[in-house]
Amino acid sequence: MRQPPEFYPTKYWHRLDDGRVVCDLCPRQCRLREGKRGACFVRQAHEGEIVLTSYGRSSGFCIDPIEKKPLNHFYPGSSVLSFGTAGCNLGCKFCQNWNISKSRQIDTLGASAMPEQLALAAQRYGCDSIAFTYNDPVIFMEYAVDAAQACRELGIHSVAVSAGYICDKPRVDFYPHMDAANIDLKAFTERFYHKICSGHLAPVLDTLLYLRHETDVWFEITTLLIPDENDSPQEIEALTRWVYDNLGPDIPIHFSAFHPDFKMLDKLPTPPETVKKAREIAMANGLHYAYVGNIFDEIGDSTYCPGCGKNVLSRNWYQLGDCHLTSQGQCHYCGYQLAGRFKPIEKAFGRRRIPVQIASR
């Protein structure tokens, strides 16, 4: 079996006359001198090029329910082999995986697995999918794409859990290899992206438009609601109207409650009423599937038929309950075809979280 390389070549970069190399992967466009790393930490200037330093290296592996990504309309009840690397190309002050995404230590990448090992491990553990998560797969796209190709050969799906912060050309090279994605739409104001995330809103909206209109990737959206930052009814109104007008009514959206973490320890947790209200606004604006996260609310966790309004798939956190859908996602009551990817739910994976090992360095 191949071993992870120290440096893996990439294609999205160009040289400047002063000797620096510009990374063209994401809108940050880091300008790097020899040996320096980009803001993401894992892309580095090396011998006049940009290389990836985390290829085949991971911060760990875990088997999760697909609903945890969260994806509620992508083979509900199935299991997914989750893993990430280190670093991130945004600087979110509220990051809830900061020990991984903000890591500046190669030691974080204490587990290794080449793409073919990942695919075989997912097959061995009976996982329907693998998920590139914990930190953003955009920054290790060469590794993620190769892993997705290896998985596709074995009939295993690939899921990108991403903030969608990527430039146009690499976006076209990355997402067609994915079967599903959850895009973290962090807010709906440029102020929030600039002040809280050290980024910009427009590239994320471009990613959402691209996924909806130029690919067949199934995707869902998540927005973490932070008190007094992005949780006003006016902002939720604008966000959900944009989704309806530009992406259509069938893109599921998840509103999650914030808890104090990383550099936002002074903020209070999001009241459950705020999350529930966001869901109500989304549905009032015509979105068929709106969910809550990080709070206990079986109503907000469950899926309802847009045709007849009945509960067709109950959820309690990540535990599936009564299901009134056919194996192809049609409502038992009225025959309405729900949006998503479905197959028979023989035995739902449930709430389990199972850490696993694939290979050691």
N, C-alpha and C positions, 0 to 999 in steps of 0.2 A: 504494500500500500504506500502511495506517495506520502511524503512528509510536507508540512506547511512550509512554503518558501519564506525567507526573511523579507524579500521585496517582490511584489507582484506588479507587472507592468500595467499601466492604464492608458486610456486614449484621450481623455478629455483634459487637455492642457495645451498651453502654448508658451513660447519663450519671449521674453522682453529683451530689448537691446542692452539693458544694463546687467544681464546675466540672470535675472530672476525668472522663475517659472510661475505662470498663472494657472491655477486649477480652475477648469471650466465646468466642473461637475454641478455646483450649486451656485445660487446667486451671490454668495459671499465673495467668490472669485479671489481667494487668498493668493497673495503675491509672495512667493517664498524664495529665499536664498538657499543655497546648497545646505542640506542637512536639516533645514527647518521643517516643522510640521504645520499643517493647516489648523484652523480652528476646530476641526473635527477630531484632531489628534492622530487619526489612522492613515492620512494621506500626507506624503512627505516628498520634498524635493531631494532627488537622489540621482547624481550623475547627469544633471541637466534635464531630468524628466520628473513627472509625478508618479510615485509608486504607492501601492497599497501595502500597509505593514500588518494587516490583521487577517490576511487570506488564510483560511483553514484554522483560525484560532477563535475560540469562543470563551465567554465568561461563564458558561454552564448550560446545561440542557435540562428540560423539564417537560413532562407530558401534562397538558392542560385540556380542559373542555374548550371547544371552539368558541363557545359563548363568552369566554373570558377575554377574547382578543379586542373588543367584543365584535362578534359576528353572529347575529341571530337568524340570518336567512341564508347561511352557507352551510349546508349539510348539518342541520341542528342535531345535537346529541353526539356528534363525532368527537374524536380526540385528535390533538395536534401536538407534534413535537416542536417545542418552542426553544429558541436560542437567540443570543445576540453576541456582539463583540464588545468594543469599548468606544467611547467618544460619541459626539453628536455635532451636527452642524448648526444647531440653534443653541441659544443660551438661556433657556427658560428658567426663571427664578423659582418657579414652583415645581420643578421636575421631581417626579415621584419615583424615578429610577436613577437618581443622581449618582449613586455609588457606582453605577455602570456607565451611564451616558456621559457623566462628567469626569470619568476616570482619566487620569493622565499617566497611568502606570501599565506597562506591558504585562506586569504580573497579574493584572486583572484577567488577562487572557490565559488562564491556567489550564484550559481544556482545549483539545485539538480534534478536528475532524475534517477531513477533506470532503468535497461534495459527494463522492460516491459512498463514503462512510455514512454521511447523513441520510442519504436515501435508503441505504440498507438498514440503518437503525430504525428509521420510521417504519419500514416494512416489518422488521422484526418485532417491534412493539405494537404492531397493529394500528398504527396511526393513519388516519385518512389524509392528513396534511402535515406539512411542516410550516412553521411561522418564523419569519425573521422579525424579531421583536426585542423588547427591553431597551435597545437603542435603535436608531434609525437605520434601516438597511440601505438607504440611498448612499451612505458614506462607504459601505463595503459592497457596492453593487456588483462588482466582478465576481466576488465570492458567492453572493446571493443568486446571481444569474446562473452560474455554473451548477450550484446546488439545485436550483429549480429545474434545470435541464436534466440532471441526473434523476431527480424525483419523477419527472414526467415520463421518463422511460420505464418506470416501475408502476405507473398509474397513481402516483401520489401527488396531491395538489400542493401548491405553494401559496403562502399568504404573506403579504407585506403589511406590517403595522408601521405606518410612516406618517410624518408630518407633511409629506408632499413637497418639501422644499428642495427643488431640483430644477435645473435648467432644461430648456426645450429639447435639445438633441439627446442628452442622456436619458431624459424621460421616455423618449420613444424607444430607446434601447432596453430600458429596464422593465417597464410595466407589462409589455406583451408576454413576458416570461412568467408573470404572476397569474394565478387563477382567481385570486381575491385580494382585497386590500381593505384595511380600515385606515381612513385618513383623519388625522387629528387636526380639525379646524379649530384652532386655539381661541379664536375670537373673531369678531367681524369689524374690527377697527384697525387702521394702520397704527394708531397710537399704541394699542396694546402690543402689537407685534414688535414695534420699535422699542418701546419702553421695557417690556417684560420678557421678550424673547430674542432681542437683538436680531430681528429679521424684518420681513415685509409680508404683507397680506397677499398682494397680487399674484406672486408665483404659486401660492397654495390654491387660489381660486383657478388659476390656469391648469393646475394638475387635475382638479376636480372636473373641469370642463373637458379636458383631454380624455380622462377615464370614461366619462359618460358618452361622449360623442364620437370617439375615435378608437375605442377598444371594446372588447366584450368581457373585460374584467369585472367580476361582481365586487362592488365596494359599498361600504357603509361609512358613516361619518360619526366622529365623537367630538364633543365639546365639553371640556372641564369647566364648570362654572365657579368662578372665584368671586367672593363677595366684594362689591364695589369696584370691580375691575371689568368684568364682561358679562354680568348677570342681570342687567337691567331688562325689564320687559321690552323696552324700545329696541335694544340691540338684538334680543332674541327674535323679535318681530322682523327686523331687517334681515337677519341671518336666514330665518326659515322661509321668508318670502323669496330671497335670492335662490335658495335651494329649489323651491317649487318652480320658479320661473325659468331657471337655467338647467336644472338637472331632472326635473319632473317629480311627480308625487311618490314614486316607488323607491326612492333611495332612503333606506332606514337611517335615522339619526339617533344618537345616544347622548343624553345629557347626564354628566357625572358630577357627583359632589366632590368638592375639593377638601383635602385635609392639610393642615399646616406641614410644610416640608421644605427642605433645602434652604433657600434664602427668603422664604416667605413664612417664617415661623410666627410672625406677628399677626397674621390673618386668622380670623375665626373660621371654623369649618362651615361649609355651605349648609344653610337650613334645608331640611328635606322639602319644605314647602316651595322653595325657590326652584328646585329640580322638577318637582311635579308641575309647577306653573309653566316652566319652559316646555314641557311635554304638551301641555294643554294648548299653548300658543302654536306649537308646530302643527298639531292636528287641526286647530281652527284655521290655519293657513293652507290646509289641503294636503299635508303630508300624510300618507297612509300608515306609516310605521314610525312611531316615536317611542323611545325607551328611556328609562332612568338607570343610573348606575351609582354604585357606592352607597346606596341606601336600601333599606328593606321596603319593598313595595311590589307585591305580587301583581297588582294591576298594571303598573308601569313596566314590569318585567315581561309581561305576557304579550303574545301576538294576537291581534284581532283581525277578522276578515273585513276588508274594505267593502265587500259586497253586502253582507248582512249584519255586520257589526258584532258577531259572536266571537267569543274567545276560542281560538282554534289551536293554540299551543300555550299551555300554562308554564310559567317558570317561577321558581323560588330561588333567588340568586342564580346559580348555574345549574340547578337541578330541574330537569324537565318533568312536567306533570302530565295531565290529560292532553292528548293530541287528537284533534279532529281534522287532520289533513290526510289526503291520499299520499302515496309514496312520491308523487310528482308535485305535491304542494297545492292541491286543489281542496277547497273547503268542502267538508262532508255535508254541511247544511245546505249550501246554495250552489256549489260547483264553481265558485269564483277561483281563478288561478292566481295565487299569491306570487309576488315577485321574489326571486331568489334562486338558489340551487338546492334541490331536494333529492332525497333518496329514502328508502325505507329505514325507519328508526328501529333497529332490531333490539338494541340495548344501549340506552343513553349512557355516556361516560360519567355523567354526574359532576359533583363538585370536587372531585379528587385533584390533587396536585402531586405529581410523582417525579421527584428528581431522579435523573438517570445519568449514567456515565457511558460515554461512547469510546473515547480513547484518552490516554494520558500522555502528557508531554514528557 
